[in-house]
Amino acid sequence: MKKKHGFISYIFIILGAIMASSSVALILLPNDAIDYGTAGVAIIISKLTGLELSLCVIVVFIPFLVAGYAFLGKTFTVKAAIGSITYTIGLSFFENISFEINTEHFLAVAFGGALLGAGLSLILRSGGCIDGSEILANIMVKKMSDKTGHNYSMTPILLVFNAFVYMTVFVLIDSTAALLSLLVYVVATAVIDHFTDHFESIKQVTIITQDPDGIIKDIKEKLNKTCTIMDSRGAIAGDNNTLICYISYFELPIMKEIITAHSGSFSTVSTIDEILR
């Protein structure tokens, strides 16, 4: 069952990458808009230098992929690599297709942003990633959390990164392209937030278990996180413990593996917008 679920996640990552690349190549770029994140950086480089877009995308993404392997683990890196390779191949394929949406830029970009967001949602929900800015934000949040013991949201980092991308487009390419690209970001992130429950926010994982020591040990070793422990009692199971742990969205796949490895545990995940201290 676990192997089947893992295989399906890879299928969804590939499908999501194809959706994202088709949106960028067939809808956004022909209508003077660009993607956001590191894909946006690659598009800017391609437009300014004349280099092939797919080559720029993979060259820009590789350093973030290497960093992801170092800080986020092998499983995440494999999924991110599959997603980015599929996305790059998709760009090369769709760029050679003669296709045009004969409508206003605004409508085309809104639809393209929605398709892009839907594709990225599939990738994120399957534990993958094709945007280096998300990897960078997650690494920075992880480093700050490890150093201070506090939990942070990725949102400010992502906003600063994408603000830099759009300001670059505004100055070096075209003001209209910058505004259309901003619309892409708004539409795509709205779709992603709807299907991934604000992936950039902090996640609270509540675990009810009769094996708290084993789970806490794995969380400490694999995630370098700690837990709040509370005594609890089930109507059928009897005495147990409730563990509460705060993690990032990209750490959820590892947390799921930990919980699955300890039979008899029950868990829920909720989104935390802010933690007050």
C-alpha positions as CSV (number, residue, x, y, z in Angstrom):
1,M,0.0,0.0,0.0
2,K,2.8,2.4,0.9
3,K,4.7,1.6,-2.4
4,K,1.5,2.2,-4.3
5,H,0.9,5.5,-2.7
6,G,4.6,6.5,-3.4
7,F,4.2,5.5,-7.1
8,I,1.0,7.6,-7.4
9,S,2.7,10.6,-5.8
10,Y,5.4,10.5,-8.6
11,I,2.6,10.3,-11.2
12,F,1.0,13.4,-9.8
13,I,4.3,15.2,-9.7
14,I,4.9,14.5,-13.4
15,L,1.3,15.5,-14.3
16,G,1.6,18.7,-12.3
17,A,5.0,19.6,-14.0
18,I,3.4,19.0,-17.4
19,M,0.5,21.3,-16.5
20,A,2.9,24.0,-15.2
21,S,5.2,23.9,-18.2
22,S,2.3,23.9,-20.7
23,S,0.8,27.0,-18.9
24,V,4.2,28.9,-19.1
25,A,5.1,27.9,-22.7
26,L,1.6,28.0,-24.3
27,I,-0.2,30.8,-22.4
28,L,1.9,33.0,-20.2
29,L,5.0,33.7,-22.3
30,P,2.9,34.3,-25.6
31,N,0.9,36.9,-23.6
32,D,3.9,38.8,-22.2
33,A,3.8,37.3,-18.7
34,I,6.3,35.1,-16.8
35,D,6.3,32.6,-14.1
36,Y,7.4,33.5,-10.6
37,G,10.2,32.2,-8.3
38,T,13.4,30.7,-9.9
39,A,11.5,29.9,-13.1
40,G,10.8,33.6,-13.4
41,V,14.6,34.2,-12.9
42,A,15.3,31.7,-15.7
43,I,12.8,33.4,-18.0
44,I,14.4,36.8,-17.4
45,I,17.9,35.4,-18.2
46,S,16.5,33.7,-21.3
47,K,14.9,36.9,-22.5
48,L,18.0,39.0,-21.9
49,T,20.6,36.6,-23.3
50,G,18.6,34.7,-26.0
51,L,19.6,31.4,-24.4
52,E,17.1,28.5,-24.6
53,L,14.6,28.7,-21.8
54,S,14.7,25.1,-20.7
55,L,18.5,25.3,-20.3
56,C,18.2,28.4,-18.2
57,V,15.6,26.8,-16.0
58,I,17.7,23.7,-15.2
59,V,20.9,25.7,-14.7
60,V,19.1,28.1,-12.2
61,F,17.4,25.2,-10.4
62,I,20.4,22.9,-9.9
63,P,22.1,24.9,-7.0
64,F,18.8,24.9,-5.1
65,L,18.3,21.2,-5.8
66,V,21.8,20.4,-4.3
67,A,21.0,22.6,-1.3
68,G,17.7,20.7,-0.9
69,Y,19.5,17.4,-0.8
70,A,21.8,18.7,1.9
71,F,19.1,20.1,4.1
72,L,15.8,18.4,3.2
73,G,16.8,14.9,2.5
74,K,17.0,12.3,-0.3
75,T,13.3,11.6,-0.7
76,F,12.4,15.3,-1.2
77,T,15.4,15.8,-3.6
78,V,14.3,12.8,-5.8
79,K,10.8,14.2,-6.1
80,A,12.1,17.7,-6.8
81,A,14.5,16.4,-9.5
82,I,11.7,14.4,-11.2
83,G,9.4,17.5,-11.2
84,S,12.1,19.9,-12.5
85,I,13.3,17.5,-15.2
86,T,9.7,16.9,-16.4
87,Y,9.0,20.7,-16.2
88,T,12.1,21.4,-18.3
89,I,11.3,18.7,-20.9
90,G,7.8,20.1,-21.0
91,L,9.0,23.6,-21.8
92,S,11.2,22.3,-24.6
93,F,8.2,20.4,-26.0
94,F,5.5,23.0,-25.7
95,E,7.7,25.8,-27.0
96,N,7.7,24.1,-30.4
97,I,3.9,23.9,-30.6
98,S,2.1,26.6,-32.5
99,F,-0.7,27.6,-30.2
100,E,-2.3,30.9,-29.3
101,I,-5.3,31.9,-27.1
102,N,-7.0,34.5,-29.2
103,T,-8.3,36.7,-26.3
104,E,-7.3,39.6,-24.1
105,H,-4.0,39.3,-22.2
106,F,-5.8,39.7,-18.9
107,L,-8.1,36.7,-19.5
108,A,-5.3,34.5,-20.9
109,V,-3.0,35.3,-18.0
110,A,-5.7,34.6,-15.4
111,F,-6.4,31.2,-17.0
112,G,-2.7,30.5,-17.4
113,G,-2.1,31.4,-13.7
114,A,-4.9,29.1,-12.6
115,L,-3.5,26.2,-14.7
116,L,0.0,26.9,-13.3
117,G,-1.4,27.0,-9.7
118,A,-3.3,23.7,-10.3
119,G,-0.1,22.0,-11.5
120,L,2.0,23.3,-8.7
121,S,-0.7,22.2,-6.2
122,L,-0.4,18.6,-7.5
123,I,3.4,18.7,-7.1
124,L,3.3,20.2,-3.6
125,R,0.6,17.9,-2.3
126,S,2.7,15.0,-3.6
127,G,5.8,16.1,-1.6
128,G,7.7,17.6,-4.6
129,C,8.8,21.0,-5.8
130,I,9.9,22.7,-9.0
131,D,10.7,26.2,-7.6
132,G,14.0,26.9,-6.0
133,S,12.6,29.9,-4.0
134,E,10.5,27.5,-2.0
135,I,13.5,25.3,-1.3
136,L,15.5,28.4,-0.3
137,A,12.7,29.7,2.0
138,N,12.4,26.3,3.6
139,I,16.1,26.0,4.3
140,M,16.2,29.5,5.8
141,V,13.2,28.8,8.0
142,K,14.8,25.5,9.1
143,K,18.1,27.2,9.9
144,M,16.5,30.0,11.9
145,S,14.2,27.6,13.7
146,D,17.2,25.3,14.7
147,K,19.2,28.4,15.9
148,T,16.4,30.1,17.9
149,G,14.0,27.4,18.7
150,H,11.2,29.4,17.3
151,N,8.9,28.5,14.3
152,Y,8.8,30.8,11.3
153,S,6.6,31.1,8.2
154,M,8.1,31.0,4.7
155,T,5.7,33.7,3.4
156,P,8.0,36.8,4.1
157,I,11.0,35.1,2.3
158,L,8.9,34.1,-0.7
159,L,7.4,37.6,-0.9
160,V,10.8,39.3,-0.9
161,F,12.2,36.9,-3.5
162,N,9.3,37.4,-5.9
163,A,9.2,41.1,-5.3
164,F,12.8,41.1,-6.5
165,V,11.8,39.1,-9.6
166,Y,9.0,41.5,-10.5
167,M,11.1,44.6,-10.0
168,T,13.7,43.1,-12.3
169,V,11.1,42.5,-14.9
170,F,9.7,46.0,-14.5
171,V,13.2,47.6,-14.9
172,L,14.8,45.4,-17.5
173,I,12.0,44.0,-19.6
174,D,8.6,45.9,-19.5
175,S,6.2,47.4,-17.0
176,T,3.2,45.7,-18.6
177,A,4.9,42.3,-18.4
178,A,5.7,42.9,-14.7
179,L,2.0,43.7,-13.9
180,L,0.8,40.7,-15.9
181,S,3.3,38.5,-14.1
182,L,2.1,39.8,-10.8
183,L,-1.4,38.8,-11.8
184,V,-0.1,35.3,-12.5
185,Y,1.4,35.2,-9.0
186,V,-1.8,36.3,-7.4
187,V,-4.0,33.8,-9.3
188,A,-1.6,30.9,-9.0
189,T,-1.0,31.3,-5.2
190,A,-4.7,31.6,-4.6
191,V,-5.2,28.2,-6.3
192,I,-2.3,26.7,-4.5
193,D,-3.5,28.0,-1.1
194,H,-7.0,26.5,-1.8
195,F,-5.6,23.0,-2.6
196,T,-2.6,22.9,-0.2
197,D,-4.0,24.8,2.8
198,H,-1.4,27.6,2.8
199,F,1.7,25.5,2.3
200,E,4.0,28.4,3.3
201,S,2.5,28.5,6.8
202,I,3.6,26.6,9.9
203,K,1.9,23.2,10.3
204,Q,0.8,21.8,13.7
205,V,0.9,18.0,13.8
206,T,-1.1,16.5,16.7
207,I,-0.3,12.8,17.3
208,I,-2.2,10.5,19.7
209,T,0.0,7.5,20.4
210,Q,0.9,4.8,22.9
211,D,4.5,4.9,21.7
212,P,5.5,8.5,22.5
213,D,9.2,7.7,23.1
214,G,9.8,6.1,19.8
215,I,8.0,8.8,17.8
216,I,9.8,11.6,19.8
217,K,13.2,9.9,19.1
218,D,12.5,9.7,15.3
219,I,11.2,13.3,15.2
220,K,14.4,14.5,16.9
221,E,16.7,12.4,14.7
222,K,15.0,13.0,11.3
223,L,13.6,16.5,11.7
224,N,15.6,18.0,14.6
225,K,12.3,19.0,16.2
226,T,10.9,18.6,19.7
227,C,7.3,18.0,20.9
228,T,4.9,19.1,23.6
229,I,3.7,16.0,25.5
230,M,0.3,15.7,27.1
231,D,-1.4,12.8,28.9
232,S,-4.6,11.7,27.3
233,R,-7.1,8.9,27.4
234,G,-9.2,7.3,24.7
235,A,-12.6,5.8,25.2
236,I,-11.5,2.5,23.7
237,A,-7.7,2.5,23.7
238,G,-7.3,3.8,27.3
239,D,-4.3,5.8,28.5
240,N,-2.1,7.3,25.8
241,N,-0.1,10.5,25.0
242,T,-0.8,13.4,22.8
243,L,2.2,14.9,21.0
244,I,2.1,18.4,19.4
245,C,4.9,19.3,17.0
246,Y,5.3,22.3,14.6
247,I,6.9,21.8,11.2
248,S,7.0,23.2,7.7
249,Y,5.0,21.9,4.8
250,F,8.0,20.3,3.2
251,E,8.7,18.4,6.4
252,L,5.3,16.8,6.3
253,P,6.3,13.8,4.1
254,I,9.0,12.9,6.6
255,M,6.6,13.3,9.5
256,K,4.1,11.0,7.7
257,E,6.8,8.3,7.4
258,I,7.6,8.6,11.1
259,I,3.9,8.2,12.1
260,T,3.4,5.3,9.7
261,A,6.3,3.5,11.2
262,H,4.7,3.5,14.6
263,S,1.5,1.4,14.3
264,G,-1.5,2.5,16.4
265,S,-0.8,6.2,16.2
266,F,-3.4,8.7,15.1
267,S,-2.6,12.2,13.8
268,T,-4.0,15.4,12.4
269,V,-2.4,18.4,10.7
270,S,-3.6,22.0,10.9
271,T,-2.4,25.3,9.6
272,I,-1.0,27.9,12.1
273,D,-0.9,31.5,10.9
274,E,1.0,32.8,13.8
275,I,2.6,31.7,17.1
276,L,2.6,34.3,19.9
277,R,5.3,34.1,22.6
